[in-house]
Each structure stands twice: as structure tokens, then as C-alpha cells.
Amino acid sequence: MPGTATARRPVMRHRPRPPQPPPSRPPRAALALGAVPTAPACARAWTRAVLQEWGQAGALDASELVVSELATNAMLASRREGVPFFWLTLILGKEEVVILVRDFCAGTPRARQAGEEDEDGRGLLLVQAMSSRSGWDPADDGAPGKVVWAAVPGAGVPS
């Protein structure tokens, strides 16, 4: 059997180094979620994983609660209007985690006064209580909808 000559590729050495965000831009993560009943649970789990990766254990509980409430509202509004998805974005600021939920539904978010026997209607009040500031803005991309946001105090961008 004649010998075969095969060209050897140079061996590439892997040197693990965690990715570093550009210094002028805070860490950011975004997730598209379907307007389905499991979306709030998925949003909570994803938020927990991202914040753990960012070293924000102190902001986990409040952030999960805020994400859960905002994702539930976006999912319900989207389903009501026949829109199949919404966006969740997390941004790590200097001293806070900013949570943004972008839906494509008309209407403005309004806190309701829920009675003792009501099973819902407290979500935005919880968001206000768990965040240092919160609000909403109309979509700036020309599409219908809005961005509801909240800032949760955290350790900030690790140095």
C-alpha cells in the first residue's frame, strides 16, 4: 500500500479567557419570549442565570420578582391582542440592574387597587415597591407597543 502524504494543520492552542465587555458599554442580555403561559417562569430562570453570571447575587430575589410581574403583564397583554412574543432585556448599570420588557401591544400600564379578595392587580405595585425607580416609555422604533422598565439596586458592574 503506497504511503499517503497528509498535510498537518498547525495545532491551535485554546487559552480560556472570559469575554470582557467593552469598557464604555455596560453588560446587556436580551431574550425573546413567546406569549405563552410558561414565559414568566422562563424569564425568571433566565434572569437568575444571567445575574449569577454577572455576580449580582444581592439583586436576584428583587429582580426575579420584578421580571415575573412584568413578563406576566406582557404575556397577558400580548395574548389578548394576538401578538406572539415580547422581549426581556437586562442591563447591568453602575449600581443597579435595569429590567426592560418590550411588548407590541397598545395601551398603557396602570397600577390597580386590588381588594383583599382579588387574585390579581398587584403586579405594578410590587414592581414599584421592589425597584428604586420604574416607568414606561412608548416604543421608539415606530412599531406599536411600549417598554416597561424598572431599576433594581444591585452591586453594579464588577471591576
C-alpha positions, 0 to 999 in steps of 0.5 A, spaced: 500 500 500 503 506 497 504 511 503 499 517 503 502 524 504 497 528 509 498 535 510 498 537 518 494 543 520 498 547 525 495 545 532 491 551 535 492 552 542 485 554 546 487 559 552 480 560 556 479 567 557 472 570 559 469 575 554 470 582 557 465 587 555 467 593 552 469 598 557 464 604 555 458 599 554 455 596 560 453 588 560 446 587 556 442 580 555 436 580 551 431 574 550 425 573 546 419 570 549 413 567 546 406 569 549 405 563 552 403 561 559 410 558 561 414 565 559 414 568 566 417 562 569 422 562 563 424 569 564 425 568 571 430 562 570 433 566 565 434 572 569 437 568 575 442 565 570 444 571 567 445 575 574 449 569 577 453 570 571 454 577 572 455 576 580 449 580 582 447 575 587 444 581 592 439 583 586 436 576 584 430 575 589 428 583 587 429 582 580 426 575 579 420 578 582 420 584 578 421 580 571 415 575 573 410 581 574 412 584 568 413 578 563 406 576 566 403 583 564 406 582 557 404 575 556 397 577 558 397 583 554 400 580 548 395 574 548 389 578 548 391 582 542 394 576 538 401 578 538 406 572 539 412 574 543 415 580 547 422 581 549 426 581 556 432 585 556 437 586 562 442 591 563 447 591 568 448 599 570 453 602 575 449 600 581 443 597 579 440 592 574 435 595 569 429 590 567 426 592 560 420 588 557 418 590 550 411 588 548 407 590 541 401 591 544 397 598 545 395 601 551 398 603 557 400 600 564 396 602 570 397 600 577 390 597 580 387 597 587 386 590 588 381 588 594 383 583 599 379 578 595 382 579 588 387 574 585 390 579 581 392 587 580 398 587 584 403 586 579 405 594 578 405 595 585 410 590 587 414 592 581 414 599 584 415 597 591 421 592 589 425 597 584 428 604 586 425 607 580 420 604 574 416 607 568 414 606 561 416 609 555 412 608 548 416 604 543 421 608 539 422 604 533 415 606 530 412 599 531 406 599 536 407 597 543 411 600 549 417 598 554 416 597 561 422 598 565 424 598 572 431 599 576 433 594 581 439 596 586 444 591 585 452 591 586 453 594 579 458 592 574 464 588 577 471 591 576 
